Amino acid sequence: MSVVDPPGTVPQAPRHLPMAEFVALMAMLAATIAFSIDAMLPALPEIGAALSPEAPNAAQLVVVAFVLGMGIGTIFAGPLSDAFGRKPAMLGGALIYCTAALVCIWAPSLEVLLAARLIQGLGASGPRVVAMAMIRDLYQGRGMAKVLSFVMTVFSLAPAVAPLFGAWIIGAFGWRAVFWSFVAFSAISGTWLLLRQPETLPPDRRRPLNIGKLRLAGVEVLSHPNVRRAILIQTLIFGVLFSTIVSVQPIYDVTFDRAASFPLWFGVVAVIASGASMVNARLLGRLGMVRMIRFGLTAHLGLSLALMVIWATGAVAGLALFGAFVVWQVGSFALAALTIGNLNAIAMQPLGHVAGMASSVISASATILAVLIAIPIGQAFNGTPVPLALGVALCTGLGLWLAAKLQEDGPDP
């Protein structure tokens, strides 16, 4: 992949890694989240049968608990990175993540497994949020959005291979062995970060960890109407993404009787959808962030309405119906690729002086609220994709309404 330095570089925080390596490292750190979620998806039927046979849909909570922990952890990860530096916050999170993964291996009940997954999500929030702050240390505005698009392009390989990898491990060693792979993955990315990436927040730019100042910084983040708008839209899009992730394996299994081929289809969909990140990077300078966000929301709203009509009318059946759902799933993943980087860049545009705290408030708010959206949509699964498509249509429609007043908020750097 050929990557060039986009405009918008901030000179105060020099970096010594080549751009391609920096993007790859940030993508691997961010991919901790996708790997921790997507590699678990093939295990959901086995987890349900082993730990909650009376309520098979409860296995979805293994994914939801991790996401919730990640959302809660983002409240603390950013401020800690502002106070102690980006690298210590990331490496501390990696240690928590690995410890919780080890607990998951021997969890005797669903309740213990969910608690450990919640803590694992807390640890994963370090790499997730602080990587964003590290990028913000170096870029802003459209420059940051372009870097994030490159990161998401590389990051998209994780959803493509994680279910296949998870299915292979489960088939060979059982579902608990997946957690050993999480430990190895985090150890590799953490060592890479430790040895290669210089600290991007020098001591003279750090903010002491002060609860009063953190509260004021949080108030400042939420005092910008455009930032609040971007957070709400991101919440809805995360709601679409999380709802799709927790529902898609049961749909392949129960609705289409394709449980065995689910990891392969999931990977194919992820690869196709990853192209949306490159589309975003190429069109960003010409169309701007807001128009890309509106386009993504409009397109997936149309796909969701079309899927509901197709299902309700019985206009297509068999392989054609399965193909329609695959296209819809591509749209769900592509929506995130077209919008999340842009929304983060818009939200953080006026907040460079509190980048860590801003990243925490934005990510925590969007993630925790999105979990509240995803849980009822996922639990509403009734053997058809209709509850999922309906929930997503409501999210994208509301997001499009909010995006009508969204602005890039400020001149380009």
C-alpha positions as CSV (number, residue, x, y, z in Angstrom):
1,M,0.0,0.0,0.0
2,S,1.4,3.4,-0.9
3,V,0.6,6.0,1.6
4,V,1.6,9.7,1.4
5,D,1.5,12.3,4.1
6,P,-1.8,14.1,3.8
7,P,-2.2,17.8,4.4
8,G,-3.0,18.8,8.0
9,T,0.2,17.6,9.7
10,V,0.8,19.2,13.1
11,P,4.5,20.0,13.4
12,Q,4.8,20.0,17.3
13,A,4.7,16.2,17.7
14,P,7.5,14.7,15.4
15,R,7.1,11.1,14.5
16,H,10.0,8.9,13.4
17,L,8.1,5.9,12.0
18,P,7.6,5.7,8.2
19,M,4.0,6.5,7.4
20,A,3.1,3.0,6.2
21,E,4.4,1.4,9.4
22,F,2.6,4.0,11.5
23,V,-0.7,3.3,9.8
24,A,-0.1,-0.5,10.1
25,L,0.7,-0.2,13.8
26,M,-2.3,2.0,14.6
27,A,-4.5,-0.3,12.5
28,M,-3.3,-3.4,14.5
29,L,-3.9,-1.6,17.8
30,A,-7.4,-0.6,16.6
31,A,-7.9,-4.2,15.3
32,T,-7.7,-5.5,18.8
33,I,-11.4,-4.6,19.1
34,A,-12.5,-6.2,15.8
35,F,-10.5,-9.4,16.5
36,S,-11.8,-9.7,20.0
37,I,-15.4,-9.5,18.7
38,D,-15.4,-11.2,15.3
39,A,-13.3,-14.2,16.3
40,M,-15.9,-15.0,18.9
41,L,-18.9,-15.0,16.4
42,P,-18.4,-18.7,15.2
43,A,-18.3,-19.7,18.9
44,L,-21.7,-18.3,19.8
45,P,-23.7,-21.5,19.2
46,E,-21.2,-23.5,21.3
47,I,-21.1,-21.0,24.1
48,G,-24.9,-20.9,24.1
49,A,-25.1,-24.7,24.2
50,A,-22.5,-25.0,26.9
51,L,-23.4,-22.1,29.3
52,S,-26.9,-21.0,28.5
53,P,-28.8,-23.9,26.7
54,E,-32.1,-22.6,27.9
55,A,-31.6,-19.2,26.3
56,P,-29.4,-19.4,23.2
57,N,-29.8,-15.7,22.3
58,A,-28.0,-14.9,25.6
59,A,-24.7,-16.0,24.0
60,Q,-24.9,-12.7,22.1
61,L,-24.1,-11.0,25.4
62,V,-20.5,-12.2,25.2
63,V,-20.1,-9.7,22.4
64,V,-22.2,-7.0,24.0
65,A,-20.4,-7.3,27.4
66,F,-17.0,-6.7,25.7
67,V,-18.3,-3.7,23.8
68,L,-19.9,-2.2,27.0
69,G,-16.6,-2.6,28.9
70,M,-14.8,-1.0,26.0
71,G,-17.2,1.9,26.2
72,I,-16.8,2.4,29.9
73,G,-13.0,2.1,29.6
74,T,-12.8,4.9,27.1
75,I,-13.9,7.3,29.8
76,F,-10.6,6.7,31.6
77,A,-8.2,5.8,28.8
78,G,-8.0,9.3,27.3
79,P,-7.5,11.2,30.5
80,L,-4.8,8.7,31.6
81,S,-3.0,9.1,28.3
82,D,-3.2,12.9,28.7
83,A,-1.6,12.7,32.1
84,F,1.0,9.9,31.7
85,G,1.5,9.7,27.9
86,R,0.0,7.7,25.1
87,K,2.3,4.6,25.3
88,P,1.9,3.9,29.0
89,A,-1.9,4.1,28.7
90,M,-1.9,1.7,25.8
91,L,0.4,-0.8,27.4
92,G,-1.5,-0.7,30.7
93,G,-4.7,-1.5,28.8
94,A,-3.0,-4.4,27.0
95,L,-2.0,-5.9,30.3
96,I,-5.6,-5.7,31.6
97,Y,-6.9,-7.1,28.4
98,C,-4.6,-10.2,28.5
99,T,-5.3,-10.9,32.2
100,A,-9.1,-10.9,31.5
101,A,-8.6,-13.1,28.5
102,L,-6.9,-15.7,30.7
103,V,-9.9,-15.6,33.1
104,C,-12.2,-16.2,30.2
105,I,-10.3,-19.4,29.4
106,W,-11.4,-21.0,32.7
107,A,-14.7,-19.3,33.2
108,P,-17.1,-21.9,34.8
109,S,-20.4,-20.0,34.0
110,L,-21.8,-17.5,31.6
111,E,-21.9,-14.9,34.3
112,V,-18.2,-15.2,35.0
113,L,-17.5,-15.2,31.3
114,L,-19.5,-12.0,30.8
115,A,-17.7,-10.3,33.7
116,A,-14.3,-11.2,32.3
117,R,-15.3,-10.0,28.9
118,L,-16.5,-6.7,30.4
119,I,-13.0,-6.3,32.0
120,Q,-11.4,-7.4,28.8
121,G,-13.3,-4.6,27.0
122,L,-12.0,-2.1,29.6
123,G,-8.5,-3.1,28.8
124,A,-9.1,-3.0,25.0
125,S,-10.2,0.6,25.3
126,G,-6.6,1.7,25.9
127,P,-5.4,0.8,22.4
128,R,-8.7,1.9,20.8
129,V,-9.0,5.4,22.3
130,V,-5.3,6.3,22.7
131,A,-4.5,5.3,19.2
132,M,-7.1,7.9,18.1
133,A,-5.4,10.5,20.4
134,M,-2.0,9.6,19.1
135,I,-3.2,10.2,15.5
136,R,-4.8,13.5,16.7
137,D,-1.4,14.5,18.1
138,L,0.0,14.4,14.6
139,Y,-3.0,15.3,12.4
140,Q,-6.2,17.3,12.4
141,G,-9.2,18.1,10.2
142,R,-9.3,16.4,6.8
143,G,-5.7,15.3,7.2
144,M,-6.7,13.3,10.2
145,A,-9.8,11.9,8.4
146,K,-7.6,10.7,5.6
147,V,-5.1,9.0,7.9
148,L,-8.1,7.4,9.7
149,S,-9.4,6.1,6.3
150,F,-6.0,4.5,5.6
151,V,-6.0,3.0,9.1
152,M,-9.6,1.6,8.6
153,T,-8.5,0.1,5.3
154,V,-5.8,-1.9,7.0
155,F,-8.0,-2.5,10.0
156,S,-10.6,-4.0,7.8
157,L,-8.4,-7.1,7.3
158,A,-9.3,-8.1,10.9
159,P,-13.0,-8.7,10.3
160,A,-12.1,-10.5,7.1
161,V,-9.9,-13.1,8.7
162,A,-11.0,-13.1,12.4
163,P,-14.1,-15.4,12.0
164,L,-12.1,-17.8,9.8
165,F,-9.3,-17.9,12.3
166,G,-11.8,-18.2,15.2
167,A,-13.6,-21.1,13.4
168,W,-10.3,-22.9,12.8
169,I,-9.2,-22.6,16.5
170,I,-12.7,-23.7,17.7
171,G,-12.7,-26.7,15.4
172,A,-9.2,-27.7,16.5
173,F,-9.1,-26.8,20.2
174,G,-12.6,-25.7,21.4
175,W,-14.1,-22.3,21.8
176,R,-12.1,-21.4,25.0
177,A,-8.8,-21.6,23.0
178,V,-9.9,-18.4,21.1
179,F,-8.9,-16.4,24.2
180,W,-5.3,-17.7,23.9
181,S,-5.1,-16.1,20.5
182,F,-6.3,-12.8,22.0
183,V,-3.4,-12.9,24.4
184,A,-0.9,-13.5,21.6
185,F,-2.3,-10.8,19.4
186,S,-2.2,-8.2,22.1
187,A,1.4,-9.2,23.1
188,I,2.6,-8.8,19.5
189,S,1.0,-5.3,19.0
190,G,2.1,-4.1,22.5
191,T,5.7,-5.2,21.8
192,W,5.7,-3.5,18.4
193,L,4.4,-0.3,20.0
194,L,6.9,-0.4,22.8
195,L,9.9,-0.9,20.6
196,R,9.1,1.1,17.5
197,Q,6.7,4.0,18.1
198,P,8.0,7.2,19.8
199,E,5.8,8.9,22.4
200,T,3.7,11.5,20.7
201,L,2.7,13.5,23.8
202,P,5.9,15.1,25.3
203,P,5.9,15.8,29.1
204,D,5.4,19.6,28.6
205,R,2.1,19.0,26.9
206,R,0.6,16.6,29.4
207,R,-2.3,17.5,31.7
208,P,-2.2,16.4,35.3
209,L,-4.9,13.9,36.3
210,N,-7.3,16.2,38.1
211,I,-11.0,15.2,38.5
212,G,-12.1,18.8,38.5
213,K,-10.2,19.6,35.4
214,L,-11.4,16.4,33.8
215,R,-15.0,17.4,34.5
216,L,-14.4,20.8,33.0
217,A,-12.8,19.3,29.9
218,G,-15.8,16.9,29.5
219,V,-18.1,19.9,29.8
220,E,-16.1,21.7,27.1
221,V,-16.3,18.7,24.8
222,L,-20.1,18.6,25.1
223,S,-20.5,22.3,24.9
224,H,-20.0,22.4,21.2
225,P,-23.4,21.7,19.4
226,N,-21.6,20.3,16.4
227,V,-19.6,17.9,18.5
228,R,-22.8,16.7,20.3
229,R,-24.4,16.2,16.9
230,A,-21.4,14.2,15.6
231,I,-21.5,12.1,18.8
232,L,-25.2,11.3,18.3
233,I,-24.7,10.3,14.7
234,Q,-21.7,8.1,15.6
235,T,-23.9,6.5,18.3
236,L,-26.5,5.6,15.8
237,I,-23.9,4.2,13.3
238,F,-22.3,2.2,16.0
239,G,-25.7,0.9,16.9
240,V,-26.1,-0.2,13.3
241,L,-22.7,-1.9,13.4
242,F,-23.1,-3.6,16.8
243,S,-26.6,-4.8,16.0
244,T,-25.4,-6.3,12.7
245,I,-22.5,-8.0,14.4
246,V,-24.5,-9.7,17.2
247,S,-27.3,-10.7,14.8
248,V,-25.5,-11.8,11.7
249,Q,-24.4,-15.3,12.9
250,P,-27.9,-16.4,14.0
251,I,-29.3,-15.1,10.7
252,Y,-26.8,-17.1,8.6
253,D,-27.4,-20.2,10.8
254,V,-31.2,-20.1,11.5
255,T,-32.6,-18.1,8.6
256,F,-30.4,-19.3,5.7
257,D,-28.9,-22.6,7.2
258,R,-25.4,-21.5,6.4
259,A,-23.6,-21.8,9.7
260,A,-20.7,-23.8,8.3
261,S,-19.9,-21.2,5.6
262,F,-20.6,-18.1,7.9
263,P,-16.9,-17.3,8.6
264,L,-16.1,-17.3,4.9
265,W,-19.1,-15.1,3.9
266,F,-18.3,-12.8,6.8
267,G,-14.7,-12.4,5.5
268,V,-15.9,-11.8,1.9
269,V,-18.3,-9.2,3.1
270,A,-15.6,-7.4,5.2
271,V,-13.2,-7.4,2.3
272,I,-15.8,-5.9,-0.1
273,A,-16.9,-3.3,2.5
274,S,-13.3,-2.3,3.2
275,G,-13.2,-0.6,-0.2
276,A,-15.5,2.0,1.3
277,S,-12.5,3.4,3.3
278,M,-10.5,3.9,0.2
279,V,-13.5,5.5,-1.5
280,N,-13.8,7.9,1.4
281,A,-10.1,8.8,1.3
282,R,-10.3,9.5,-2.4
283,L,-13.5,11.5,-2.4
284,L,-12.9,13.3,0.9
285,G,-11.0,16.3,-0.6
286,R,-13.6,16.8,-3.3
287,L,-16.9,16.3,-1.4
288,G,-16.0,16.9,2.2
289,M,-16.7,14.9,5.3
290,V,-20.3,15.9,5.8
291,R,-21.5,15.0,2.3
292,M,-19.8,11.6,2.7
293,I,-21.6,11.0,6.0
294,R,-25.0,12.0,4.5
295,F,-24.3,9.7,1.4
296,G,-23.5,6.7,3.6
297,L,-26.6,7.1,5.8
298,T,-28.9,7.7,2.8
299,A,-27.6,4.6,0.9
300,H,-28.0,2.3,3.9
301,L,-31.4,3.6,4.7
302,G,-32.4,2.7,1.2
303,L,-30.9,-0.8,1.5
304,S,-32.7,-1.5,4.8
305,L,-36.1,-0.4,3.4
306,A,-35.5,-2.5,0.3
307,L,-34.7,-5.6,2.4
308,M,-37.8,-5.2,4.5
309,V,-40.0,-4.9,1.3
310,I,-38.4,-7.9,-0.3
311,W,-38.9,-10.0,2.8
312,A,-42.5,-8.8,3.4
313,T,-43.6,-9.3,-0.3
314,G,-41.7,-12.5,-1.0
315,A,-40.5,-10.9,-4.2
316,V,-37.4,-13.1,-4.2
317,A,-36.5,-16.3,-2.5
318,G,-33.7,-18.9,-2.1
319,L,-30.3,-17.8,-3.3
320,A,-31.5,-14.4,-4.5
321,L,-32.9,-13.6,-1.0
322,F,-29.6,-14.7,0.6
323,G,-27.8,-12.5,-1.9
324,A,-30.0,-9.5,-1.0
325,F,-29.0,-10.0,2.7
326,V,-25.3,-10.2,1.9
327,V,-25.6,-6.9,-0.1
328,W,-27.3,-5.4,2.9
329,Q,-24.6,-6.6,5.3
330,V,-21.9,-5.1,3.0
331,G,-23.9,-1.8,3.4
332,S,-23.8,-2.0,7.2
333,F,-20.0,-2.4,7.3
334,A,-19.4,0.1,4.5
335,L,-21.5,2.7,6.4
336,A,-19.0,2.5,9.2
337,A,-16.1,2.9,6.9
338,L,-17.6,5.9,5.1
339,T,-18.6,7.8,8.3
340,I,-16.8,6.9,11.6
341,G,-13.4,8.5,10.6
342,N,-15.1,11.6,9.3
343,L,-17.3,11.9,12.4
344,N,-14.3,11.6,14.7
345,A,-12.4,14.2,12.8
346,I,-15.4,16.6,12.9
347,A,-16.0,16.1,16.6
348,M,-12.3,16.5,17.5
349,Q,-11.6,19.5,15.2
350,P,-12.1,22.2,17.9
351,L,-10.6,19.9,20.7
352,G,-7.0,19.4,19.9
353,H,-5.9,20.9,23.2
354,V,-7.8,18.2,25.1
355,A,-7.4,15.4,22.5
356,G,-7.2,12.5,25.0
357,M,-10.3,13.6,27.0
358,A,-12.2,14.5,23.8
359,S,-11.5,11.1,22.4
360,S,-12.7,9.5,25.6
361,V,-15.9,11.4,25.8
362,I,-16.7,10.9,22.2
363,S,-15.9,7.2,22.1
364,A,-17.5,6.4,25.5
365,S,-20.7,8.2,24.8
366,A,-21.2,6.7,21.4
367,T,-20.2,3.2,22.4
368,I,-22.3,2.9,25.6
369,L,-25.4,4.4,24.0
370,A,-24.9,2.2,20.9
371,V,-24.9,-0.9,23.2
372,L,-28.3,0.2,24.5
373,I,-29.5,0.2,20.9
374,A,-27.9,-3.1,19.9
375,I,-29.1,-5.2,22.8
376,P,-32.9,-5.0,22.1
377,I,-32.3,-5.3,18.3
378,G,-30.2,-8.4,18.8
379,Q,-32.5,-10.0,21.3
380,A,-35.5,-9.4,19.0
381,F,-34.1,-12.0,16.5
382,N,-37.1,-14.1,15.5
383,G,-35.5,-16.3,12.8
384,T,-35.7,-13.6,10.1
385,P,-33.6,-10.4,9.4
386,V,-36.6,-8.2,9.6
387,P,-36.1,-6.9,13.2
388,L,-32.5,-6.1,12.4
389,A,-33.4,-4.3,9.1
390,L,-36.1,-2.4,10.9
391,G,-33.8,-1.3,13.7
392,V,-31.1,-0.2,11.3
393,A,-33.6,1.7,9.2
394,L,-34.7,3.7,12.3
395,C,-31.0,4.4,13.2
396,T,-30.0,5.6,9.7
397,G,-33.1,7.7,9.3
398,L,-32.6,9.5,12.6
399,G,-28.9,9.8,11.8
400,L,-29.7,11.4,8.4
401,W,-32.0,13.9,10.1
402,L,-29.2,14.9,12.6
403,A,-26.7,15.1,9.7
404,A,-28.8,17.8,8.0
405,K,-27.2,20.4,10.4
406,L,-23.8,18.8,10.7
407,Q,-20.8,21.1,9.7
408,E,-17.1,20.5,9.4
409,D,-16.8,23.4,11.9
410,G,-13.8,25.4,11.1
411,P,-11.4,26.2,8.3
412,D,-9.2,23.4,7.0
413,P,-5.8,23.3,8.7
